[in-house]
Amino acid sequence: MTSLRSVNLVALGLPVALMVGALASQFLGGLVPCEMCWWQRWPHIAAIGIAAAAFFVPVGQMRRVLIAVAAGGILTSGLIGVYHAGIEYQWWEGPARCTGNGGHTLEELLRQTQIVMCDRPQWKFPADAAYGISLAGFNAIISTVGATLIFLRVGGAR
């Protein structure tokens, strides 16, 4: 049987690791996050705060609820990642503001120094594959699987 503390550690560690990866790709790898990349970061940031707070409540139902809410944040980020990856693969259209010309006027485009469109991944693995996995795709996979495992374990943890 899994301990509630270990489930709480996963609920904290997973979004921390994904945020470290996102920030490393930005500040060390030189990738610039698009608008939808930011959408994926906010639920992880919320999950970090909620999972951290869960360590400060007594073991019991309230801690389980906080861990489940943190898992919900992780899952939310993963589902946004699914949506974002689908836009990158051209499976469906994304918001006009961050695809195509971004819904911007020519004047707005000329004033901006760097435009990052949501439908064009800056990095994917493998790089030369038509359907390589982008960072949004990795977030989708890791977050949805991780959140599902947390949900499955939090109820039965002691």
C-alpha positions in Angstrom: 0.0 0.0 0.0 1.2 3.5 -0.8 1.7 6.1 1.8 -0.2 9.4 1.6 3.1 11.2 2.0 4.6 9.5 -1.1 1.5 10.4 -3.1 1.8 14.0 -1.9 5.5 14.0 -2.9 4.6 12.9 -6.4 1.8 15.5 -6.6 4.4 18.1 -5.7 7.4 16.7 -7.5 5.7 16.2 -10.9 4.7 19.8 -11.6 8.0 21.1 -10.1 9.9 18.9 -12.5 7.8 19.9 -15.4 8.2 23.6 -14.5 11.9 23.2 -14.1 12.0 21.6 -17.6 9.9 24.4 -19.1 12.1 27.1 -17.5 15.3 25.3 -18.5 14.1 25.1 -22.1 13.3 28.8 -22.0 16.3 30.2 -20.2 19.0 27.7 -21.1 17.6 26.4 -24.4 16.5 29.7 -25.8 12.9 28.7 -26.5 10.3 31.4 -26.2 7.0 30.2 -24.7 3.9 31.0 -26.8 0.6 32.0 -25.3 -0.6 28.4 -24.9 2.7 27.4 -23.3 1.8 29.9 -20.6 -1.7 28.4 -20.3 -0.1 25.1 -19.5 2.2 26.6 -16.8 -0.5 28.2 -14.6 -2.2 25.0 -13.5 1.2 23.5 -12.7 2.1 26.6 -10.6 -1.3 26.2 -8.8 -0.7 22.5 -8.3 2.7 23.2 -6.7 1.2 25.5 -4.2 -1.7 23.2 -3.3 0.5 20.1 -3.0 2.9 22.0 -0.8 0.1 23.2 1.4 -1.1 19.6 1.8 2.0 18.8 3.8 0.9 21.3 6.4 -2.5 19.7 7.2 -2.9 16.6 9.3 -3.0 13.3 7.5 -6.6 12.6 6.6 -9.4 13.6 4.4 -8.3 17.3 4.0 -4.9 16.2 2.8 -6.4 13.8 0.4 -8.7 16.5 -1.0 -5.7 18.9 -1.4 -3.7 16.2 -3.2 -6.6 15.5 -5.5 -7.1 19.2 -6.3 -3.3 19.4 -7.1 -3.8 16.4 -9.4 -6.7 18.2 -11.0 -4.3 21.1 -11.8 -1.8 18.7 -13.2 -4.5 17.1 -15.4 -5.7 20.5 -16.5 -2.3 21.4 -17.7 -2.0 18.0 -19.5 -5.4 18.5 -21.2 -4.3 22.0 -22.4 -1.2 20.3 -23.7 -3.3 17.8 -25.6 -5.2 20.8 -27.2 -2.0 22.6 -27.9 -0.3 19.5 -29.5 -3.4 18.9 -31.6 -3.0 22.5 -32.9 0.7 21.9 -33.7 -0.2 18.7 -35.6 -2.9 20.6 -37.5 -5.6 18.2 -36.1 -7.8 21.2 -35.3 -7.7 25.0 -35.3 -6.4 26.9 -32.4 -7.3 30.4 -31.2 -6.8 33.0 -33.9 -4.7 35.1 -31.5 -1.8 32.6 -31.4 -2.0 30.8 -34.7 -1.6 31.8 -38.4 -0.9 35.5 -38.1 -2.1 35.6 -34.6 -5.1 37.7 -35.3 -2.8 40.7 -35.2 -2.9 43.7 -37.5 0.2 44.4 -39.6 1.0 47.4 -37.4 0.9 45.2 -34.3 3.1 42.6 -35.9 5.7 45.2 -36.9 5.8 46.6 -33.4 6.5 43.2 -31.8 10.1 42.1 -31.5 9.4 38.4 -31.2 6.2 36.6 -32.3 5.8 33.0 -31.2 2.9 31.2 -32.8 1.1 28.4 -31.0 0.8 26.2 -34.1 4.5 25.9 -34.8 6.5 23.9 -32.3 10.0 25.3 -31.7 11.3 21.9 -30.6 10.2 18.3 -31.0 11.7 14.8 -30.6 12.9 13.4 -32.8 13.6 16.7 -34.5 13.4 15.4 -38.1 10.2 13.3 -37.7 7.0 14.7 -39.2 5.1 13.7 -36.0 7.8 14.2 -33.4 6.6 15.0 -29.9 6.8 18.7 -29.0 7.1 20.1 -25.5 3.3 20.5 -25.4 3.0 16.8 -26.4 5.4 15.7 -23.6 3.5 17.8 -21.1 0.2 16.2 -22.3 1.6 12.7 -21.9 3.5 13.2 -18.6 0.8 15.3 -16.9 -2.2 13.2 -17.9 -0.5 9.9 -16.9 0.9 11.4 -13.7 -2.4 13.0 -12.6 -4.2 9.7 -13.3 -1.8 7.8 -11.2 -2.1 10.3 -8.4 -5.9 10.1 -8.5 -5.7 6.3 -8.4 -3.4 6.3 -5.4 -4.7 9.1 -3.3 -7.9 7.3 -2.3 -6.2 4.1 -1.1 -3.1 5.6 0.4 -2.6 5.3 4.2 
